[in-house]
Amino acid sequence: MTEKLSDSVFDENYAEIVKNIAAAAEKSGRNPEDIILLAATKTVSADRINYAISKGVNYIGENRVQELLSKDDDVNPSAHRHFIGHLQTNKVKDIIGRVEMIESVDSVHLAEKIGAEAVKRGITMDVLLEINIGAEQSKSGFTPEGIYEALDEIMKIEGIKVRGIMSIPPVCTDKTVQREFFTKLNDIFIDISREKLDNSNRLYLSMGMSSDYDLAIECGANLVRIGTGLFGDRNYKK
Ligand SMILES: *Cc1c(COP(=O)(O)O)cnc(C)c1O
């Protein structure tokens, strides 16, 4: 019974978000199909994740290695898996090969570890570089100024391919300030896409969560990471 109830909640949330994503894409002159909706699945059970996948969600992201490992075997293998949380270098080996992209590369050192582990396994790991756009103490990531030099170093590392950037801007209620953060990120993204990255493959600007994904898309995001907005409050108990 509970399961059914939560399913219908998901259905409504999902339909609403898909609609809003399309509207925001059109507002910024883009095709809604060019925007990836990634479900942030922390605290969500494998059953509910599989339900979401059955309804059309095809990108999922975990932000903790332990949680990812505990659920991954039970989650439909068809979904694209991203890692979106802070990654300790000693855990790199646990997720390489399990995820298709690591969105949260926040140091050259981590990039080196990922590259080394990927080379060991004969693969290339796709990554995004995380930018700490608000220069917040509590968050990791490269500064907007430091990203260019870091990128130059990371691009020399074997086994790793930089496919774009990711960011979690400061929480703020002022839309103007929020828009400034997103716009600045988009500027950096366009800059490095043109000047530095290999753009023969699709590149990603991952920004926007439940409370601000529409604005993020208007400002250029092509990947949004949504948790609460899809699955409801994280304290939710099945
Ligand atoms: C949890 C999480 C999200 C989604 O946050 P919501 O506010 O629940 O949509 C997005 N990105 C990262 C890195 C997260 O850890």
The ligand as an ORCA input file, in Angstrom:
! r2SCAN-3c Opt
* xyz 0 1
  C      21.608     15.497     -2.944
  C      22.304     16.128     -4.069
  C      21.581     16.778     -5.087
  C      20.082     16.910     -5.087
  O      19.646     17.753     -4.076
  P      18.097     18.084     -3.897
  O      18.065     19.421     -3.263
  O      17.514     17.010     -3.049
  O      17.496     18.095     -5.248
  C      22.297     17.320     -6.129
  N      23.648     17.271     -6.177
  C      24.370     16.661     -5.224
  C      25.856     16.641     -5.342
  C      23.729     16.074     -4.143
  O      24.447     15.473     -3.186
*
